[in-house]
Amino acid sequence: MRVFATVFSLIFQFLWAWSFTVLPLWSTPENPAYLSYVPGLLSSAKEEILLALSDLRSYADGTTDPLLSALCRAAEQGVAVYVLVEKRDRPFYPEQEEALARLRAAGVKIREDPQEITLHAKFIVVDAHITIVGSTHWTKTALTSSVQMDLVLEDSELTSLFRRFFFLLWEGKLRTKTELPSQPWPSPALIPLLDFPESKTNFTAIYNLIGQAQHNIFLLLYELVLYPAYSDSPSNLLLQALAAAAKRGVRVQVLLEGGENDPNLAEANRLSAAWLKTFGVEVRFESTSTIMHAKCLVADGSSLAVSSANWNYSSLVKNVEAGVLILGAPELARFLEIYFSQLWEKCTPSR
């Protein structure tokens, strides 16, 4: 357990000089960037593809065919392809069974995670030097009807850590813990956020990023939960950090999923929105025709966190989640701010 934590700290030290390349995949229904880009990257694989997903499906209309076909071709051409998928306490849906059967027939190695653990991470490792991580799973809704945020990161040091994370999950070694390097953190820096149950690195990194913001915070989230009966719940602490930022003069803008097709989600997000508004935080909801599924925070036009983790107890404490924290990246942060502002202007203010 300690060995993995030590490697986790070392990777941070190696990457602080900003020696990697990054490509943001900002996907919307009008521009499905993930679906357009990722199949080509998978097709370019020469040796290995590792895929961890909360959901993947095959449809009669072929929505996910570019992705599934790329995996199948890679396996048939001798690339080692591993797929780890979330298994819930119910049978797979027919579309899920079809996708898995198709991959198995092509020689893809597939495992399901233990039912008692939720694999909510969404990441891909290609040829041990490229990592894709963010919010997109392989369903029609995620790929064609949602706002998603993923990053393509090319760096062998970072990818070696994601690869190690994948195989610990693959082998069921879920008691492993990850930890963040000691602060202060240098800038620029790239910090992987790889959560086994109870690791809380996503929570810790985001909490610190909010606490250090001085000018503005832009936040995109699918779910934001306030637990009135549990004051020290991690999502409550993040909400309090946003309120404290607004109180000290930071402009905080939060864009949430409206939850029109999920009453529980809608109620949770609206309760959190109402609480935040009392502290001067600006909150808006995504339009009814689009699902806000991204999990992305940008602070001070310089630093950002992109992840699979929602802000609820399960995601921040119990789930397997994956993301990255990037410090001192003004060009990337401003690029995301532009997209955020375009979405913000189209969305409905919280009432």
C-alpha positions in Angstrom: 0.0 0.0 0.0 2.8 2.5 0.9 4.7 1.8 -2.3 1.8 3.0 -4.5 1.5 6.2 -2.4 5.3 6.9 -2.8 5.1 6.5 -6.6 2.1 8.8 -6.5 4.2 11.5 -4.9 7.2 11.1 -7.2 5.1 11.5 -10.3 4.1 14.9 -9.1 7.7 16.0 -8.7 8.7 14.8 -12.1 5.9 16.7 -13.9 6.0 20.0 -12.2 8.1 21.5 -15.0 5.2 21.2 -17.5 6.8 18.7 -19.8 3.6 17.1 -21.1 1.0 17.8 -23.8 -2.7 18.1 -23.3 -5.7 18.2 -25.6 -9.2 19.2 -24.1 -12.2 17.3 -25.5 -15.1 19.6 -24.8 -18.1 17.6 -26.1 -21.6 19.0 -26.7 -24.5 17.7 -28.7 -23.5 20.1 -31.5 -19.8 19.0 -31.3 -19.3 15.4 -30.0 -15.6 15.9 -29.7 -15.0 12.6 -27.7 -16.8 10.5 -30.3 -15.0 12.2 -33.1 -11.5 12.0 -31.7 -11.1 8.9 -29.5 -11.8 6.2 -32.2 -8.9 7.4 -34.2 -6.6 7.4 -31.2 -7.7 3.8 -30.3 -7.0 2.8 -33.9 -3.5 4.1 -33.7 -2.6 1.8 -30.7 0.3 -0.5 -31.4 0.7 -2.5 -28.1 -1.9 -2.0 -25.4 -5.3 -0.3 -24.6 -6.6 -0.2 -21.1 -10.2 1.0 -20.7 -12.1 1.6 -17.4 -15.7 2.6 -17.7 -18.8 3.0 -15.6 -21.0 2.0 -18.6 -20.6 0.9 -22.3 -23.3 -0.2 -24.7 -24.0 -1.2 -28.2 -27.1 0.2 -30.1 -29.0 -0.8 -33.2 -28.4 2.7 -34.6 -24.6 2.3 -34.3 -24.0 5.3 -32.0 -21.1 3.6 -30.2 -19.9 1.6 -33.2 -16.8 3.8 -33.9 -15.5 3.2 -30.4 -16.4 -0.5 -30.2 -15.1 -1.2 -33.7 -11.8 0.5 -32.9 -11.3 -1.7 -29.9 -12.2 -4.9 -31.8 -9.9 -4.1 -34.7 -7.0 -3.4 -32.3 -7.5 -6.7 -30.5 -7.8 -8.6 -33.8 -4.5 -7.0 -34.9 -2.7 -8.2 -31.8 -3.0 -5.2 -29.5 -3.6 -6.3 -25.9 -7.0 -4.7 -25.0 -8.3 -4.8 -21.5 -11.8 -3.5 -20.5 -12.9 -3.1 -16.8 -16.6 -2.3 -16.5 -18.9 -1.4 -13.6 -21.1 -4.3 -12.5 -24.2 -3.3 -10.5 -26.4 -5.5 -8.4 -28.7 -6.3 -11.4 -28.2 -8.0 -14.7 -26.6 -6.1 -17.5 -29.0 -4.3 -19.9 -29.3 -5.9 -23.4 -27.3 -3.1 -24.9 -24.5 -3.7 -22.4 -24.5 -7.4 -23.0 -24.3 -6.8 -26.7 -21.3 -4.5 -26.3 -19.4 -7.0 -24.1 -20.2 -10.0 -26.3 -18.9 -8.1 -29.3 -15.7 -7.2 -27.6 -15.1 -10.7 -26.2 -15.6 -12.2 -29.7 -12.8 -10.0 -30.9 -10.4 -11.2 -28.2 -10.8 -8.3 -25.8 -10.1 -9.2 -22.1 -13.0 -8.1 -20.0 -13.6 -8.0 -16.2 -16.4 -6.7 -14.1 -15.6 -4.8 -10.9 -16.9 -6.2 -7.5 -20.6 -5.5 -7.0 -19.9 -3.9 -3.6 -17.7 -1.2 -5.2 -18.8 1.4 -7.7 -16.5 1.9 -10.6 -17.4 5.5 -11.6 -14.0 6.3 -13.2 -13.8 6.8 -17.0 -10.3 6.6 -18.4 -8.3 5.1 -21.2 -4.5 4.3 -21.4 -3.0 3.9 -24.9 0.4 2.4 -25.5 1.6 3.4 -22.0 2.1 7.1 -22.9 -1.4 8.6 -23.6 -4.2 8.9 -21.0 -7.8 10.1 -21.6 -9.7 11.0 -18.4 -12.9 12.8 -17.6 -16.6 12.4 -17.6 -17.6 10.4 -20.7 -18.8 6.9 -20.7 -19.8 4.9 -23.8 -23.6 5.4 -24.0 -25.8 7.2 -26.6 -26.8 9.9 -24.0 -23.2 10.5 -22.9 -21.8 10.7 -26.4 -24.5 12.7 -28.3 -26.8 14.5 -25.8 -24.5 15.7 -23.0 -21.9 18.3 -22.2 -18.7 16.4 -21.3 -15.2 17.3 -20.4 -12.3 15.0 -20.9 -8.5 15.6 -21.3 -6.1 13.7 -23.6 -2.7 13.8 -21.8 0.5 12.6 -23.4 3.1 11.8 -20.9 4.7 8.4 -20.1 5.2 9.2 -16.4 1.6 10.2 -15.8 0.3 7.3 -17.9 2.5 4.8 -16.0 0.6 5.8 -12.8 -2.8 5.5 -14.5 -1.7 2.1 -15.9 -0.7 0.9 -12.4 -4.0 2.2 -11.0 -5.8 0.2 -13.7 -4.1 -3.1 -13.0 -4.7 -2.7 -9.2 -8.4 -2.3 -10.1 -8.2 -5.2 -12.5 -6.7 -7.5 -9.8 -9.3 -6.4 -7.3 -6.8 -4.7 -4.9 -9.3 -2.2 -3.7 -7.8 -1.7 -0.3 -5.0 0.3 -1.8 -4.9 4.0 -0.8 -3.6 6.9 -2.7 -2.4 10.2 -1.2 -1.5 13.6 -2.5 1.9 15.1 -2.2 2.5 17.4 0.7 1.8 21.1 0.2 2.8 23.7 -0.9 2.4 22.5 -4.5 4.6 24.2 -7.1 3.1 25.7 -10.2 3.0 24.6 -12.9 2.1 21.1 -11.9 0.1 18.1 -12.9 -1.4 16.0 -10.1 -3.3 12.7 -10.8 -6.5 12.2 -8.8 -6.9 8.5 -8.5 -9.4 7.3 -5.9 -9.8 3.9 -4.4 -12.6 3.8 -1.8 -11.8 6.1 1.1 -8.8 7.8 -0.6 -10.5 11.2 -1.1 -7.9 12.7 -3.3 -10.5 14.3 -5.6 -12.1 16.0 -2.6 -8.8 17.1 -1.1 -7.4 18.6 -4.3 -10.6 20.4 -5.2 -11.1 21.7 -1.7 -7.6 23.2 -1.7 -8.0 24.7 -5.2 -11.2 26.5 -4.1 -9.5 27.7 -0.9 -6.6 29.3 -2.9 -8.8 31.0 -5.5 -8.5 34.8 -5.4 -10.5 36.1 -8.4 -13.0 33.7 -10.0 -14.2 30.1 -10.0 -16.1 28.4 -12.8 -17.7 25.1 -11.9 -19.6 22.5 -14.1 -21.3 19.6 -12.3 -23.8 16.9 -12.9 -24.7 16.5 -9.2 -24.1 18.7 -6.2 -25.5 17.4 -2.9 -26.0 19.2 0.4 -26.6 16.9 3.4 -28.3 19.0 6.1 -27.9 16.2 8.7 -24.2 15.6 8.1 -22.3 18.9 8.4 -18.9 17.3 7.8 -19.8 15.4 4.7 -17.2 16.1 2.0 -19.7 17.7 -0.4 -20.9 20.0 2.4 -17.3 21.1 3.0 -16.9 21.9 -0.7 -20.1 23.9 -0.7 -18.9 25.8 2.3 -15.6 26.4 0.5 -17.5 27.9 -2.4 -19.5 30.1 -0.1 -16.3 31.2 1.7 -14.7 32.1 -1.6 -17.7 34.2 -2.6 -17.6 35.9 0.9 -13.9 36.9 0.4 -14.8 38.5 -3.0 -14.2 35.7 -5.5 -16.8 35.6 -8.3 -18.2 32.0 -8.1 -20.3 30.7 -11.0 -21.8 27.2 -10.9 -23.5 25.5 -13.8 -25.6 22.4 -12.9 -27.7 19.8 -14.5 -31.4 20.6 -14.3 -32.4 17.0 -13.6 -35.6 17.2 -15.6 -35.8 13.4 -16.0 -34.6 12.6 -12.5 -36.6 14.1 -9.6 -34.0 13.2 -6.9 -31.2 14.8 -8.9 -33.3 17.9 -9.6 -34.2 18.2 -5.9 -30.6 17.8 -4.7 -29.2 20.3 -7.2 -31.9 22.9 -6.5 -31.4 22.6 -2.7 -27.6 23.1 -3.1 -28.3 26.0 -5.6 -30.6 27.8 -3.1 -28.0 27.4 -0.3 -25.2 28.7 -2.4 -27.2 31.7 -3.6 -27.7 32.9 0.0 -23.9 33.4 0.0 -23.7 35.3 -3.2 -22.8 32.4 -5.5 -24.2 32.6 -9.0 -26.0 29.4 -10.1 -27.6 28.4 -13.4 -29.0 25.2 -14.8 -28.4 23.5 -18.1 -31.2 23.6 -20.7 -33.8 20.8 -20.7 -32.5 19.5 -24.1 -29.0 18.9 -22.9 -27.5 17.0 -20.0 -24.7 18.7 -18.0 -22.5 15.7 -17.2 -19.0 17.4 -17.1 -17.2 17.6 -13.8 -14.8 20.5 -14.2 -13.6 23.4 -12.0 -11.4 26.3 -13.3 -9.9 28.8 -10.8 -8.3 32.2 -11.5 -7.8 31.6 -15.2 -4.8 29.4 -14.4 -5.7 26.1 -12.7 -8.3 23.4 -13.2 -9.6 20.0 -12.1 -11.2 17.6 -14.5 -12.7 14.4 -13.1 -15.3 11.7 -13.1 -16.4 12.6 -9.6 -19.7 14.3 -8.8 -20.0 16.2 -5.5 -21.9 13.7 -3.4 -20.9 11.3 -0.6 -20.6 8.2 -2.8 -18.3 9.9 -5.4 -16.1 11.7 -2.9 -15.7 8.8 -0.5 -16.8 5.4 -1.6 -16.4 5.2 -5.4 -13.5 4.5 -7.7 -12.9 7.8 -9.4 -10.3 9.3 -11.7 -9.2 12.8 -12.7 -6.3 15.3 -12.8 -5.5 18.6 -11.2 -3.5 21.0 -13.4 -1.9 24.1 -11.8 -0.4 27.0 -13.7 -1.9 26.3 -17.1 -3.4 29.7 -18.2 -3.9 28.9 -21.9 -5.8 25.7 -21.1 -7.8 27.4 -18.3 -8.8 30.3 -20.5 -9.8 27.9 -23.3 -12.2 26.2 -20.9 -13.4 29.6 -19.5 -14.5 30.6 -23.0 -16.6 27.4 -23.4 -18.0 27.9 -19.9 -19.0 31.5 -20.7 -20.8 30.4 -23.9 -22.7 27.8 -22.0 -23.5 30.2 -19.1 -25.1 32.7 -21.4 -27.5 30.0 -22.8 -28.6 28.6 -19.4 -31.3 29.4 -17.0 -30.5 31.3 -13.8 -31.5 29.6 -10.5 -34.6 31.0 -8.9 
